[in-house]
């Protein structure tokens, strides 16, 4: 089987010019070899490559500056390894890239709340290489948070286009394997930039001073969502894709219903491929509109919800529409 050849033109060096150390943990031997080849081509120094169980064995070995972990299924031992790795990566500043499956996504997401990882769901080889490229950009101080809000959105859309091109090239040159779950994502959850957080805070104060209208009737919001989904039956859905708005609508209805929304459920609600949906979840989280909510009864689970300023904004939007909203559906 032919393989796509992915490589970077610049080596992965730290501030002192030395190759960055990278650790690989994967139970599938063929995948470990593939990850090793791609990381070496990118200029990383492979510090360790072993099974996931190595994360729980004996004394904790030093982590590389970048850690690649493959976790397609989760059990008790896997969850313990994830939680331990998450804390260690957060403490030492390692950049964590975790690949998993749709079935395990909620469990994996619930364990990773400290290290701001990139999570890839059923990734192609191209998507893994793109994730390594994002690590290089971050280490090189080319961070999204240093860009303006407009530039961040432009870069997000550009990243989506690069991913689509890479997928096409990989299919032409010979995919590593079939991907039954379709396109899948790279995403990251980070705190909002100080400037944007301050702007959100100012808006929140204005909303409080003016009084908070109630959230809309969730039945109305669900009708709007169904109407938007109906378009895909008659027209190309890509022409009208607006994942950010569809996710805000779904979370608004869920908040009014006092319901919780998982990461996988929100991806489905977005109406776009998971790759696009999860990147937008990361962007909306960074913008201060979405937040991670831990499950109080099970620390291994977490959900996504609107922030209070976002909920206020959605309530005011529907209040402004008033009775016209029902007529528009």
Beta strands, then each sheet from edge to edge (+ up, - down):
strand 1: 21-25
strand 2: 45-50
strand 3: 66-70
strand 4: 95-100
strand 5: 118-121
strand 6: 186-188
strand 7: 290-294
strand 8: 302-306
sheet 1: 2+ 1+ 3+ 4+ 5+ 6-
sheet 2: 7+ 8-
end
